[in-house]
Amino acid sequence: MRTLVWDKTFVKSLKMTIRKNPKNKRIIEDELKDLENNPFAPSLETHKLKGKL
């Protein structure tokens, strides 16, 4: 299992999103747990980054 590291900007944005849409809190929590357990899970629909990094 991996550990997610959140910066201040992400935490602030997450709090604002949950405040605006409290119904989505459970969905967001589940997705973050899935990301922590298996970042390559098909349900997350991740993809390779493109362009100049």
C-alpha distance matrix in Angstrom:
0.0 3.8 6.8 9.7 13.1 16.0 19.6 22.7 23.9 20.9 21.0 24.7 24.6 22.1 24.5 27.4 26.0 25.3 28.7 30.4 28.7 27.6 27.4 24.4 22.3 20.7 20.0 18.5 16.1 15.1 14.6 12.5 10.1 10.2 9.7 6.5 5.2 7.4 9.6 12.1 13.0 16.8 17.2 16.1 18.9 17.5 19.9 20.8 22.5 26.2 29.0 29.4 26.5
3.8 0.0 3.8 6.5 9.6 12.8 16.1 19.4 20.6 17.8 18.2 22.0 21.9 19.8 22.3 25.2 24.1 23.7 27.1 28.8 27.4 26.6 26.8 23.6 21.5 20.5 19.7 17.5 15.6 15.2 14.1 11.3 10.1 10.5 8.7 5.4 6.5 8.1 8.6 11.8 13.4 17.1 17.4 15.5 18.1 16.2 18.4 18.9 20.1 23.8 26.3 26.5 23.3
6.8 3.8 0.0 3.8 6.4 9.7 13.0 16.1 17.7 15.1 15.2 19.0 19.3 17.4 19.6 22.6 22.0 21.6 24.7 26.7 25.7 24.8 25.5 22.4 20.0 19.5 19.1 16.5 14.4 15.0 14.1 10.7 10.1 11.6 9.6 6.3 8.7 10.8 10.8 14.4 15.8 19.3 19.1 16.8 19.5 17.5 19.9 20.3 20.9 24.6 26.7 26.7 23.3
9.7 6.5 3.8 0.0 3.8 6.3 9.9 13.0 14.2 11.5 11.9 15.6 15.7 14.0 16.5 19.3 18.7 18.7 21.7 23.5 22.7 22.3 23.2 20.0 17.7 17.8 17.2 14.1 12.7 13.7 12.3 8.7 9.5 11.1 8.4 6.3 9.9 11.4 10.3 14.1 15.5 18.6 18.0 15.2 17.8 15.8 18.1 18.7 18.8 22.4 24.4 24.4 21.1
13.1 9.6 6.4 3.8 0.0 3.8 6.7 10.0 11.7 9.8 10.2 13.8 14.5 13.5 15.8 18.5 18.5 18.9 21.5 23.4 23.3 23.0 24.4 21.3 19.0 19.8 19.3 15.9 14.8 16.6 15.1 11.4 12.8 14.6 11.8 10.1 13.7 15.0 13.5 17.1 18.8 21.7 21.1 17.9 20.2 17.9 19.8 19.9 19.3 22.7 24.2 23.7 20.2
16.0 12.8 9.7 6.3 3.8 0.0 3.8 6.7 8.1 6.1 6.6 10.0 10.9 10.2 12.4 14.9 15.2 15.9 18.2 20.1 20.3 20.3 22.1 19.1 16.9 18.3 18.0 14.3 13.8 16.1 14.6 11.2 13.4 15.5 12.8 11.9 15.7 17.0 15.1 18.7 20.0 22.5 21.4 18.1 20.3 18.2 20.2 20.6 19.6 22.7 24.0 23.6 20.3
19.6 16.1 13.0 9.9 6.7 3.8 0.0 3.8 5.5 5.5 6.5 8.8 10.2 10.8 12.6 14.6 15.6 16.8 18.6 20.3 21.2 21.6 23.8 21.0 18.9 20.9 20.6 16.8 16.7 19.4 17.7 14.5 17.0 19.0 16.2 15.5 19.3 20.4 18.2 21.6 23.1 25.3 24.3 20.8 22.6 20.3 21.9 22.0 20.3 23.0 23.8 23.0 19.7
22.7 19.4 16.1 13.0 10.0 6.7 3.8 0.0 3.8 5.5 5.2 6.1 8.6 9.8 10.7 12.4 14.2 15.5 16.5 18.5 19.9 20.3 23.0 20.6 18.5 21.0 21.1 17.4 17.5 20.6 19.3 16.3 19.0 21.3 18.8 18.4 22.1 23.4 21.3 24.7 25.9 27.9 26.5 23.0 24.9 23.0 24.7 24.9 23.1 25.5 26.1 25.3 22.2
23.9 20.6 17.7 14.2 11.7 8.1 5.5 3.8 0.0 3.8 5.5 5.2 6.1 8.5 10.0 10.7 12.2 14.3 15.4 16.6 18.2 19.3 21.8 19.3 17.8 20.6 20.1 16.4 17.4 20.4 18.6 16.2 19.3 21.1 18.6 18.9 22.7 23.4 20.9 23.9 25.2 26.7 25.2 21.6 23.1 21.3 22.8 23.1 21.0 23.2 23.6 23.1 20.4
20.9 17.8 15.1 11.5 9.8 6.1 5.5 5.5 3.8 0.0 3.8 5.4 5.1 6.0 8.6 9.9 10.4 12.1 14.1 15.3 16.1 17.0 19.1 16.3 14.8 17.3 16.6 12.9 13.8 16.6 14.8 12.4 15.7 17.4 15.0 15.5 19.2 20.0 17.6 20.7 21.6 23.2 21.6 18.1 19.9 18.2 20.2 21.0 19.4 21.9 22.9 22.9 20.1
21.0 18.2 15.2 11.9 10.2 6.6 6.5 5.2 5.5 3.8 0.0 3.8 5.4 5.0 6.2 8.6 9.8 10.6 12.2 14.3 15.2 15.4 17.9 15.5 13.3 15.9 16.1 12.5 12.7 16.1 15.1 12.5 15.3 17.8 15.9 15.8 19.5 20.9 19.2 22.5 23.1 24.9 22.9 19.8 22.0 20.8 23.1 24.1 22.8 25.5 26.7 26.6 23.8
24.7 22.0 19.0 15.6 13.8 10.0 8.8 6.1 5.2 5.4 3.8 0.0 3.8 5.4 5.2 6.3 8.7 10.1 10.6 12.4 14.3 14.9 17.9 15.9 14.3 17.4 17.7 14.3 15.2 18.6 17.6 15.5 18.5 20.9 19.1 19.4 23.0 24.3 22.3 25.5 25.9 27.4 25.3 22.1 24.0 23.0 25.1 26.1 24.5 26.8 27.6 27.5 25.0
24.6 21.9 19.3 15.7 14.5 10.9 10.2 8.6 6.1 5.1 5.4 3.8 0.0 3.8 5.5 5.1 6.1 8.6 9.8 10.6 12.1 13.5 16.0 13.7 12.8 16.0 15.6 12.3 14.0 17.1 15.7 14.2 17.6 19.4 17.7 18.7 22.2 23.0 20.8 23.6 23.9 24.9 22.7 19.5 21.2 20.3 22.4 23.7 22.1 24.3 25.2 25.6 23.4
22.1 19.8 17.4 14.0 13.5 10.2 10.8 9.8 8.5 6.0 5.0 5.4 3.8 0.0 3.8 5.4 5.1 6.2 8.5 10.0 10.4 11.1 13.3 10.9 9.4 12.4 12.3 8.9 10.3 13.6 12.7 11.2 14.4 16.5 15.2 16.1 19.4 20.6 18.8 21.8 21.7 22.9 20.4 17.5 19.7 19.2 21.9 23.6 22.6 25.1 26.6 27.2 24.8
24.5 22.3 19.6 16.5 15.8 12.4 12.6 10.7 10.0 8.6 6.2 5.2 5.5 3.8 0.0 3.8 5.5 5.2 6.1 8.6 9.9 9.9 13.0 11.5 9.6 13.0 13.9 11.0 11.9 15.5 15.4 13.9 16.6 19.2 18.3 18.8 22.0 23.6 22.2 25.2 24.9 26.2 23.5 20.9 23.3 23.0 25.7 27.4 26.3 28.8 30.1 30.6 28.2
27.4 25.2 22.6 19.3 18.5 14.9 14.6 12.4 10.7 9.9 8.6 6.3 5.1 5.4 3.8 0.0 3.8 5.5 5.0 6.2 8.5 9.8 13.0 11.8 11.0 14.7 15.1 12.6 14.3 17.6 17.1 16.2 19.3 21.4 20.5 21.5 24.7 25.8 24.1 26.8 26.5 27.3 24.5 21.9 23.8 23.6 26.1 27.8 26.5 28.6 29.7 30.3 28.3
26.0 24.1 22.0 18.7 18.5 15.2 15.6 14.2 12.2 10.4 9.8 8.7 6.1 5.1 5.5 3.8 0.0 3.8 5.4 5.2 6.0 8.0 10.3 8.5 8.6 12.2 11.9 9.7 12.1 15.0 14.3 14.1 17.3 18.9 18.3 19.8 22.7 23.5 21.8 24.3 23.6 24.1 21.2 18.8 20.6 20.9 23.5 25.6 24.6 26.8 28.2 29.3 27.5
25.3 23.7 21.6 18.7 18.9 15.9 16.8 15.5 14.3 12.1 10.6 10.1 8.6 6.2 5.2 5.5 3.8 0.0 3.8 5.4 5.0 5.0 7.9 6.8 5.7 9.5 10.3 8.6 10.3 13.4 13.7 13.5 16.1 18.2 18.2 19.3 22.0 23.3 22.2 24.8 23.7 24.5 21.3 19.3 21.7 22.3 25.3 27.6 27.0 29.4 31.1 32.2 30.2
28.7 27.1 24.7 21.7 21.5 18.2 18.6 16.5 15.4 14.1 12.2 10.6 9.8 8.5 6.1 5.0 5.4 3.8 0.0 3.8 5.6 5.7 9.4 9.6 8.9 12.6 13.8 12.4 13.8 17.0 17.5 17.2 19.7 21.9 21.9 22.9 25.6 27.0 25.9 28.5 27.5 28.2 25.0 23.0 25.2 25.8 28.6 30.8 29.9 32.2 33.6 34.5 32.6
30.4 28.8 26.7 23.5 23.4 20.1 20.3 18.5 16.6 15.3 14.3 12.4 10.6 10.0 8.6 6.2 5.2 5.4 3.8 0.0 3.8 6.3 9.0 9.2 10.0 13.6 14.0 13.0 15.3 18.0 18.0 18.3 21.1 22.8 22.7 24.3 26.9 27.9 26.4 28.7 27.6 27.8 24.6 22.7 24.4 25.2 27.9 30.2 29.2 31.1 32.5 33.8 32.2
28.7 27.4 25.7 22.7 23.3 20.3 21.2 19.9 18.2 16.1 15.2 14.3 12.1 10.4 9.9 8.5 6.0 5.0 5.6 3.8 0.0 3.8 5.4 5.7 7.3 10.5 10.8 10.5 13.0 15.2 15.5 16.4 18.9 20.3 20.7 22.5 24.8 25.7 24.6 26.6 25.1 25.1 21.7 20.2 22.2 23.4 26.3 29.0 28.5 30.6 32.4 33.9 32.4
27.6 26.6 24.8 22.3 23.0 20.3 21.6 20.3 19.3 17.0 15.4 14.9 13.5 11.1 9.9 9.8 8.0 5.0 5.7 6.3 3.8 0.0 3.8 5.4 5.4 8.4 10.0 10.1 11.6 14.0 15.1 15.9 17.8 19.7 20.5 21.9 23.9 25.3 24.7 26.9 25.3 25.7 22.2 20.9 23.4 24.7 27.9 30.6 30.4 32.8 34.8 36.2 34.4
27.4 26.8 25.5 23.2 24.4 22.1 23.8 23.0 21.8 19.1 17.9 17.9 16.0 13.3 13.0 13.0 10.3 7.9 9.4 9.0 5.4 3.8 0.0 3.8 5.6 7.1 8.1 9.7 11.3 12.8 14.1 15.7 17.3 18.6 20.0 21.7 23.2 24.3 24.0 25.8 23.7 23.8 20.1 19.5 21.8 23.7 27.0 30.0 30.2 32.6 34.9 36.6 35.0
24.4 23.6 22.4 20.0 21.3 19.1 21.0 20.6 19.3 16.3 15.5 15.9 13.7 10.9 11.5 11.8 8.5 6.8 9.6 9.2 5.7 5.4 3.8 0.0 3.8 5.5 5.2 6.2 8.6 10.0 10.7 12.3 14.3 15.4 16.5 18.4 20.1 21.0 20.4 22.2 20.3 20.5 16.9 15.9 18.3 19.9 23.3 26.2 26.5 28.9 31.3 33.0 31.4
22.3 21.5 20.0 17.7 19.0 16.9 18.9 18.5 17.8 14.8 13.3 14.3 12.8 9.4 9.6 11.0 8.6 5.7 8.9 10.0 7.3 5.4 5.6 3.8 0.0 3.8 5.5 5.2 6.2 8.7 10.0 10.7 12.4 14.3 15.4 16.6 18.5 20.0 19.6 22.0 20.3 21.2 17.8 16.5 19.4 20.6 24.0 26.8 27.0 29.8 32.1 33.5 31.5
20.7 20.5 19.5 17.8 19.8 18.3 20.9 21.0 20.6 17.3 15.9 17.4 16.0 12.4 13.0 14.7 12.2 9.5 12.6 13.6 10.5 8.4 7.1 5.5 3.8 0.0 3.8 5.5 5.2 6.2 8.7 10.0 10.6 12.4 14.3 15.4 16.6 18.2 18.5 20.7 18.5 19.4 15.9 15.4 18.6 20.1 23.8 26.7 27.5 30.4 33.1 34.7 32.6
20.0 19.7 19.1 17.2 19.3 18.0 20.6 21.1 20.1 16.6 16.1 17.7 15.6 12.3 13.9 15.1 11.9 10.3 13.8 14.0 10.8 10.0 8.1 5.2 5.5 3.8 0.0 3.8 5.5 5.2 6.2 8.7 10.0 10.6 12.3 14.3 15.4 16.3 16.2 17.9 15.7 16.2 12.6 12.0 15.0 16.8 20.4 23.5 24.4 27.2 30.0 31.8 30.0
18.5 17.5 16.5 14.1 15.9 14.3 16.8 17.4 16.4 12.9 12.5 14.3 12.3 8.9 11.0 12.6 9.7 8.6 12.4 13.0 10.5 10.1 9.7 6.2 5.2 5.5 3.8 0.0 3.8 5.5 5.2 6.2 8.6 9.9 10.5 12.3 14.3 15.3 14.6 16.9 15.4 16.4 13.2 11.5 14.5 15.5 19.0 21.7 22.2 25.1 27.7 29.2 27.1
16.1 15.6 14.4 12.7 14.8 13.8 16.7 17.5 17.4 13.8 12.7 15.2 14.0 10.3 11.9 14.3 12.1 10.3 13.8 15.3 13.0 11.6 11.3 8.6 6.2 5.2 5.5 3.8 0.0 3.8 5.5 5.2 6.2 8.7 9.9 10.6 12.4 14.2 14.3 17.0 15.5 17.2 14.3 12.9 16.4 17.1 20.7 23.3 23.9 27.2 29.8 31.0 28.7
15.1 15.2 15.0 13.7 16.6 16.1 19.4 20.6 20.4 16.6 16.1 18.6 17.1 13.6 15.5 17.6 15.0 13.4 17.0 18.0 15.2 14.0 12.8 10.0 8.7 6.2 5.2 5.5 3.8 0.0 3.8 5.5 5.1 6.2 8.6 9.9 10.6 12.0 12.7 14.9 12.7 14.3 11.3 10.7 14.4 15.6 19.4 22.2 23.4 26.7 29.7 31.3 29.1
14.6 14.1 14.1 12.3 15.1 14.6 17.7 19.3 18.6 14.8 15.1 17.6 15.7 12.7 15.4 17.1 14.3 13.7 17.5 18.0 15.5 15.1 14.1 10.7 10.0 8.7 6.2 5.2 5.5 3.8 0.0 3.8 5.4 5.0 6.1 8.6 9.9 10.3 10.0 12.1 10.4 11.8 9.0 7.4 11.0 11.9 15.7 18.5 19.7 22.9 25.9 27.6 25.5
12.5 11.3 10.7 8.7 11.4 11.2 14.5 16.3 16.2 12.4 12.5 15.5 14.2 11.2 13.9 16.2 14.1 13.5 17.2 18.3 16.4 15.9 15.7 12.3 10.7 10.0 8.7 6.2 5.2 5.5 3.8 0.0 3.8 5.4 4.9 6.2 8.6 9.9 9.4 12.4 11.7 13.9 11.8 9.6 13.0 12.9 16.4 18.6 19.4 22.9 25.6 26.7 24.3
10.1 10.1 10.1 9.5 12.8 13.4 17.0 19.0 19.3 15.7 15.3 18.5 17.6 14.4 16.6 19.3 17.3 16.1 19.7 21.1 18.9 17.8 17.3 14.3 12.4 10.6 10.0 8.6 6.2 5.1 5.4 3.8 0.0 3.8 5.4 5.1 6.2 8.5 9.5 12.5 11.3 14.0 12.2 10.9 14.6 14.7 18.3 20.5 21.8 25.4 28.3 29.4 26.9
10.2 10.5 11.6 11.1 14.6 15.5 19.0 21.3 21.1 17.4 17.8 20.9 19.4 16.5 19.2 21.4 18.9 18.2 21.9 22.8 20.3 19.7 18.6 15.4 14.3 12.4 10.6 9.9 8.7 6.2 5.0 5.4 3.8 0.0 3.8 5.4 5.1 5.8 7.0 9.2 7.5 10.3 8.7 7.8 11.5 11.9 15.5 18.0 19.8 23.3 26.5 28.0 25.7
9.7 8.7 9.6 8.4 11.8 12.8 16.2 18.8 18.6 15.0 15.9 19.1 17.7 15.2 18.3 20.5 18.3 18.2 21.9 22.7 20.7 20.5 20.0 16.5 15.4 14.3 12.3 10.5 9.9 8.6 6.1 4.9 5.4 3.8 0.0 3.8 5.6 5.4 4.5 7.7 7.7 10.5 9.7 7.4 10.6 9.8 13.2 15.2 16.6 20.3 23.3 24.5 22.1
6.5 5.4 6.3 6.3 10.1 11.9 15.5 18.4 18.9 15.5 15.8 19.4 18.7 16.1 18.8 21.5 19.8 19.3 22.9 24.3 22.5 21.9 21.7 18.4 16.6 15.4 14.3 12.3 10.6 9.9 8.6 6.2 5.1 5.4 3.8 0.0 3.8 5.8 6.2 9.8 10.2 13.6 13.0 11.1 14.3 13.1 16.2 17.7 19.0 22.7 25.5 26.3 23.5
5.2 6.5 8.7 9.9 13.7 15.7 19.3 22.1 22.7 19.2 19.5 23.0 22.2 19.4 22.0 24.7 22.7 22.0 25.6 26.9 24.8 23.9 23.2 20.1 18.5 16.6 15.4 14.3 12.4 10.6 9.9 8.6 6.2 5.1 5.6 3.8 0.0 3.8 6.6 9.1 8.8 12.5 12.3 11.4 14.6 14.0 17.0 18.7 20.6 24.3 27.4 28.5 25.9
7.4 8.1 10.8 11.4 15.0 17.0 20.4 23.4 23.4 20.0 20.9 24.3 23.0 20.6 23.6 25.8 23.5 23.3 27.0 27.9 25.7 25.3 24.3 21.0 20.0 18.2 16.3 15.3 14.2 12.0 10.3 9.9 8.5 5.8 5.4 5.8 3.8 0.0 3.8 5.4 5.6 9.4 10.1 9.2 11.8 11.0 13.8 15.5 17.9 21.5 24.7 26.1 23.8
9.6 8.6 10.8 10.3 13.5 15.1 18.2 21.3 20.9 17.6 19.2 22.3 20.8 18.8 22.2 24.1 21.8 22.2 25.9 26.4 24.6 24.7 24.0 20.4 19.6 18.5 16.2 14.6 14.3 12.7 10.0 9.4 9.5 7.0 4.5 6.2 6.6 3.8 0.0 3.8 5.7 8.9 9.7 7.6 9.6 7.9 10.6 12.1 14.2 17.9 21.0 22.4 20.1
12.1 11.8 14.4 14.1 17.1 18.7 21.6 24.7 23.9 20.7 22.5 25.5 23.6 21.8 25.2 26.8 24.3 24.8 28.5 28.7 26.6 26.9 25.8 22.2 22.0 20.7 17.9 16.9 17.0 14.9 12.1 12.4 12.5 9.2 7.7 9.8 9.1 5.4 3.8 0.0 3.8 6.3 8.5 7.3 8.1 6.8 8.8 10.7 13.5 16.9 20.4 22.1 20.4
13.0 13.4 15.8 15.5 18.8 20.0 23.1 25.9 25.2 21.6 23.1 25.9 23.9 21.7 24.9 26.5 23.6 23.7 27.5 27.6 25.1 25.3 23.7 20.3 20.3 18.5 15.7 15.4 15.5 12.7 10.4 11.7 11.3 7.5 7.7 10.2 8.8 5.6 5.7 3.8 0.0 3.8 5.4 5.7 7.4 7.9 10.7 13.4 16.3 19.5 23.1 25.1 23.6
16.8 17.1 19.3 18.6 21.7 22.5 25.3 27.9 26.7 23.2 24.9 27.4 24.9 22.9 26.2 27.3 24.1 24.5 28.2 27.8 25.1 25.7 23.8 20.5 21.2 19.4 16.2 16.4 17.2 14.3 11.8 13.9 14.0 10.3 10.5 13.6 12.5 9.4 8.9 6.3 3.8 0.0 3.8 5.4 5.4 7.3 9.8 13.0 16.1 18.8 22.5 25.0 24.0
17.2 17.4 19.1 18.0 21.1 21.4 24.3 26.5 25.2 21.6 22.9 25.3 22.7 20.4 23.5 24.5 21.2 21.3 25.0 24.6 21.7 22.2 20.1 16.9 17.8 15.9 12.6 13.2 14.3 11.3 9.0 11.8 12.2 8.7 9.7 13.0 12.3 10.1 9.7 8.5 5.4 3.8 0.0 3.8 5.5 8.3 11.6 15.1 17.6 20.4 23.9 26.4 25.3
16.1 15.5 16.8 15.2 17.9 18.1 20.8 23.0 21.6 18.1 19.8 22.1 19.5 17.5 20.9 21.9 18.8 19.3 23.0 22.7 20.2 20.9 19.5 15.9 16.5 15.4 12.0 11.5 12.9 10.7 7.4 9.6 10.9 7.8 7.4 11.1 11.4 9.2 7.6 7.3 5.7 5.4 3.8 0.0 3.8 5.5 9.3 12.6 14.6 17.6 21.1 23.3 22.0
18.9 18.1 19.5 17.8 20.2 20.3 22.6 24.9 23.1 19.9 22.0 24.0 21.2 19.7 23.3 23.8 20.6 21.7 25.2 24.4 22.2 23.4 21.8 18.3 19.4 18.6 15.0 14.5 16.4 14.4 11.0 13.0 14.6 11.5 10.6 14.3 14.6 11.8 9.6 8.1 7.4 5.4 5.5 3.8 0.0 3.8 6.6 10.3 12.6 15.1 18.6 21.3 20.5
17.5 16.2 17.5 15.8 17.9 18.2 20.3 23.0 21.3 18.2 20.8 23.0 20.3 19.2 23.0 23.6 20.9 22.3 25.8 25.2 23.4 24.7 23.7 19.9 20.6 20.1 16.8 15.5 17.1 15.6 11.9 12.9 14.7 11.9 9.8 13.1 14.0 11.0 7.9 6.8 7.9 7.3 8.3 5.5 3.8 0.0 3.8 7.1 9.3 12.2 15.8 18.1 17.0
19.9 18.4 19.9 18.1 19.8 20.2 21.9 24.7 22.8 20.2 23.1 25.1 22.4 21.9 25.7 26.1 23.5 25.3 28.6 27.9 26.3 27.9 27.0 23.3 24.0 23.8 20.4 19.0 20.7 19.4 15.7 16.4 18.3 15.5 13.2 16.2 17.0 13.8 10.6 8.8 10.7 9.8 11.6 9.3 6.6 3.8 0.0 3.8 6.4 9.0 12.7 15.3 14.7
20.8 18.9 20.3 18.7 19.9 20.6 22.0 24.9 23.1 21.0 24.1 26.1 23.7 23.6 27.4 27.8 25.6 27.6 30.8 30.2 29.0 30.6 30.0 26.2 26.8 26.7 23.5 21.7 23.3 22.2 18.5 18.6 20.5 18.0 15.2 17.7 18.7 15.5 12.1 10.7 13.4 13.0 15.1 12.6 10.3 7.1 3.8 0.0 3.8 6.4 10.0 12.3 11.7
22.5 20.1 20.9 18.8 19.3 19.6 20.3 23.1 21.0 19.4 22.8 24.5 22.1 22.6 26.3 26.5 24.6 27.0 29.9 29.2 28.5 30.4 30.2 26.5 27.0 27.5 24.4 22.2 23.9 23.4 19.7 19.4 21.8 19.8 16.6 19.0 20.6 17.9 14.2 13.5 16.3 16.1 17.6 14.6 12.6 9.3 6.4 3.8 0.0 3.8 6.9 9.0 8.4
26.2 23.8 24.6 22.4 22.7 22.7 23.0 25.5 23.2 21.9 25.5 26.8 24.3 25.1 28.8 28.6 26.8 29.4 32.2 31.1 30.6 32.8 32.6 28.9 29.8 30.4 27.2 25.1 27.2 26.7 22.9 22.9 25.4 23.3 20.3 22.7 24.3 21.5 17.9 16.9 19.5 18.8 20.4 17.6 15.1 12.2 9.0 6.4 3.8 0.0 3.8 6.9 8.0
29.0 26.3 26.7 24.4 24.2 24.0 23.8 26.1 23.6 22.9 26.7 27.6 25.2 26.6 30.1 29.7 28.2 31.1 33.6 32.5 32.4 34.8 34.9 31.3 32.1 33.1 30.0 27.7 29.8 29.7 25.9 25.6 28.3 26.5 23.3 25.5 27.4 24.7 21.0 20.4 23.1 22.5 23.9 21.1 18.6 15.8 12.7 10.0 6.9 3.8 0.0 3.8 6.3
29.4 26.5 26.7 24.4 23.7 23.6 23.0 25.3 23.1 22.9 26.6 27.5 25.6 27.2 30.6 30.3 29.3 32.2 34.5 33.8 33.9 36.2 36.6 33.0 33.5 34.7 31.8 29.2 31.0 31.3 27.6 26.7 29.4 28.0 24.5 26.3 28.5 26.1 22.4 22.1 25.1 25.0 26.4 23.3 21.3 18.1 15.3 12.3 9.0 6.9 3.8 0.0 3.8
26.5 23.3 23.3 21.1 20.2 20.3 19.7 22.2 20.4 20.1 23.8 25.0 23.4 24.8 28.2 28.3 27.5 30.2 32.6 32.2 32.4 34.4 35.0 31.4 31.5 32.6 30.0 27.1 28.7 29.1 25.5 24.3 26.9 25.7 22.1 23.5 25.9 23.8 20.1 20.4 23.6 24.0 25.3 22.0 20.5 17.0 14.7 11.7 8.4 8.0 6.3 3.8 0.0
